[in-house]
Each structure stands twice: as structure tokens, then as C-alpha cells.
């Protein structure tokens, strides 16, 4: 990184990415698993209702997907700002 504006842009993009990932995870785990569970109870997946599935497995799978997405996007962001390891 050459100057302070690059550093602030990098951290701004990083924080924005973290916030987007947290919002997605909160919507899936808290929203679908708890708040929207009654609305999702009529839809079945794997022998149980969709709200229960999100509470037990869906939020975990989305979290794992978000980890891989964050790593992929941060690698691209590091290359863009010239702070990558390679």
C-alpha cells in the first residue's frame, strides 16, 4: 500500500464485506431459524419443516459457505490493494 487513502479504502472494503457476511448469517440463523419458523413450517425438507432445518443445519452450512466466500473475496481484495502474499 502506497498511502493512507489506500489503507482506509482497504479497511473500509474489508469492514463492508464483514458486515455483509454477518447480516446474511443473522438473517439465515436468526431470521429463518427463529422468527420465520412458523411461516416455513409448511415446507418440508428431509422429513422435517424448513424452519427447523435452518435452525439445525442450514445456518451451519451457510456459515461454512460464508467462510469460503470471505476467504475468496479477501484474496481478491488483497490483490486489488497490493497486500497479497504472493
SEGUKOL-677074 format. One record per residue (C-alpha): residue number from 1; y, x, z. Coordinates in steps of 0.5 Angstrom, whole numbers. Example, Ala and Ser with C-alpha at 12.3 -4.5 7.8 and 13.67 -1.06 7.14 Angstrom:
+-----+-------+-------+-------+
:  nr : north :  east :    up :
+-----+-------+-------+-------+
:   1 :    -9 :    25 :    16 :
:   2 :    -2 :    27 :    14 :
+-----+-------+-------+-------+
//
This chain:
+-----+-------+-------+-------+
:  nr : north :  east :    up :
+-----+-------+-------+-------+
:   1 :     0 :     0 :     0 :
:   2 :     7 :     3 :    -2 :
:   3 :    12 :    -1 :     2 :
:   4 :    13 :    -6 :     8 :
:   5 :    13 :   -12 :     3 :
:   6 :     6 :   -11 :     0 :
:   7 :     4 :   -10 :     7 :
:   8 :     7 :   -17 :     9 :
:   9 :     4 :   -20 :     3 :
:  10 :    -3 :   -18 :     4 :
:  11 :    -3 :   -20 :    11 :
:  12 :     0 :   -27 :     9 :
:  13 :    -5 :   -28 :     4 :
:  14 :   -10 :   -26 :     9 :
:  15 :    -8 :   -31 :    14 :
:  16 :    -7 :   -36 :     9 :
:  17 :   -15 :   -35 :     7 :
:  18 :   -17 :   -35 :    14 :
:  19 :   -13 :   -42 :    15 :
:  20 :   -16 :   -45 :     9 :
:  21 :   -23 :   -43 :    12 :
:  22 :   -22 :   -45 :    19 :
:  23 :   -19 :   -52 :    16 :
:  24 :   -26 :   -53 :    12 :
:  25 :   -30 :   -51 :    17 :
:  26 :   -27 :   -56 :    22 :
:  27 :   -27 :   -62 :    17 :
:  28 :   -34 :   -61 :    16 :
:  29 :   -37 :   -60 :    23 :
:  30 :   -32 :   -64 :    27 :
:  31 :   -30 :   -69 :    22 :
:  32 :   -36 :   -70 :    18 :
:  33 :   -41 :   -69 :    24 :
:  34 :   -37 :   -73 :    30 :
:  35 :   -31 :   -77 :    27 :
:  36 :   -34 :   -80 :    21 :
:  37 :   -41 :   -80 :    23 :
:  38 :   -41 :   -88 :    23 :
:  39 :   -39 :   -88 :    16 :
:  40 :   -44 :   -83 :    14 :
:  41 :   -50 :   -87 :    18 :
:  42 :   -52 :   -91 :    12 :
:  43 :   -53 :   -85 :     7 :
:  44 :   -60 :   -81 :     8 :
:  45 :   -62 :   -74 :     7 :
:  46 :   -68 :   -71 :     9 :
:  47 :   -70 :   -77 :    13 :
:  48 :   -64 :   -78 :    17 :
:  49 :   -57 :   -80 :    17 :
:  50 :   -52 :   -76 :    13 :
:  51 :   -47 :   -75 :    19 :
:  52 :   -53 :   -73 :    24 :
:  53 :   -55 :   -68 :    18 :
:  54 :   -48 :   -65 :    18 :
:  55 :   -48 :   -64 :    26 :
:  56 :   -54 :   -61 :    26 :
:  57 :   -55 :   -57 :    19 :
:  58 :   -49 :   -58 :    15 :
:  59 :   -44 :   -55 :    19 :
:  60 :   -48 :   -48 :    20 :
:  61 :   -49 :   -48 :    12 :
:  62 :   -42 :   -49 :    10 :
:  63 :   -40 :   -44 :    16 :
:  64 :   -45 :   -39 :    12 :
:  65 :   -42 :   -40 :     5 :
:  66 :   -35 :   -39 :     8 :
:  67 :   -37 :   -32 :    11 :
:  68 :   -39 :   -30 :     4 :
:  69 :   -33 :   -33 :     1 :
:  70 :   -29 :   -30 :     5 :
:  71 :   -32 :   -23 :     4 :
:  72 :   -32 :   -24 :    -3 :
:  73 :   -24 :   -26 :    -3 :
:  74 :   -22 :   -21 :     1 :
:  75 :   -25 :   -16 :    -3 :
:  76 :   -21 :   -18 :    -9 :
:  77 :   -15 :   -18 :    -4 :
:  78 :   -16 :   -11 :    -2 :
:  79 :   -17 :    -9 :   -10 :
:  80 :   -11 :   -13 :   -11 :
:  81 :    -6 :   -10 :    -6 :
:  82 :   -10 :    -3 :    -7 :
:  83 :   -13 :    -2 :     0 :
:  84 :   -20 :    -3 :    -2 :
:  85 :   -25 :     2 :     0 :
:  86 :   -27 :     5 :    -7 :
+-----+-------+-------+-------+
//
